[in-house]
Amino acid sequence: MKFLMAGLVALMIGSAAQAQTPPSPGAQGSAGPRFAGEIAAFAQQDAANPPPKCAMLFVGSSSIRRWNSLQADMRPLTVINRGFGGAQIPHVNGYFDQTVGRYQPKAIVFYAGDNDLNAGRAPAQVLADFEQFLALKTARLGKVTRVEWINPHAWVHVAAVGANGTTTAWMVEGGTPNTLLRSGIDRNSLKPGTEIIVRGYQSKDKLCRPACKANGRDVTFPDGKKLFMGSSGTGAPTDGSDPTDKK
């Protein structure tokens, strides 16, 4: 998935940043019953008219939901509208699988954040919520098929299963074999068949032949253990994952 643009997330700074942040309106899976009807309606629409893969997905609050001319405005692009009115960013995160993940979009247009600020959430927290959305977008769940322990960078091959049951082959570039070993990742922890979550950045060429490619940042194992798998030089930005990055 490629992220195209963000709407208003945290543009207000200064005195507002000192405001006390109210409790999150909804975290993973706990976005509350307010939006249950709209989310159920999305599922019904998908059952009646299965959406296309690799479409451009628009997601967020009422600014997206009320864009009634979206299909015409974006023609000839194929688009999907999954905005739901009044949503704050944690709501979008809480319903990520239902509104984003299942569609495997080629691009995402995201607009949310103004409702958050109007509700009194601090800009810093709104930004953190948006960063969580980005983390959800880049995380990929799959099973290890094989690992190439080669220099200068190891490659972890993963079969990622989408929400519709289809499997996509990914080649995830990591650090050197020694870097992985120092992080606690070895041949025993990355055996074929191991189910992992990989967070990383898709390669710039976006080609998926013979497999989609990504620069890996960290990997989460079935027991919840998360370990850094990248290294400087993989092309990924500095994001705090690498404990050796300069602060």
Buried (B, 14 or more C-beta within 10 A) or exposed (E): BEBEEBBBBBEBEEEBEEBEBEEBBBBEEEBEEBBEEBBEEBEEBBEEEEBEEEBBBBBBBBBBBEBEEBEEEBEEEBBBBBBBBBBBBBBBBBBBEBBBBBBBBBBBBBBBBBBBBEEEBBBBBBBBBBBBBBEBBBBBBBBBBEBEBEEEBBBBBBBBBBEEEEEBBBBBBBBBBEBBBEBEBEEEBBEEEBEBBBBBBBBEEEEBEEBBBBBBBBBBBEEEEEEBBBBEEBEBEEBEBBEEEEE
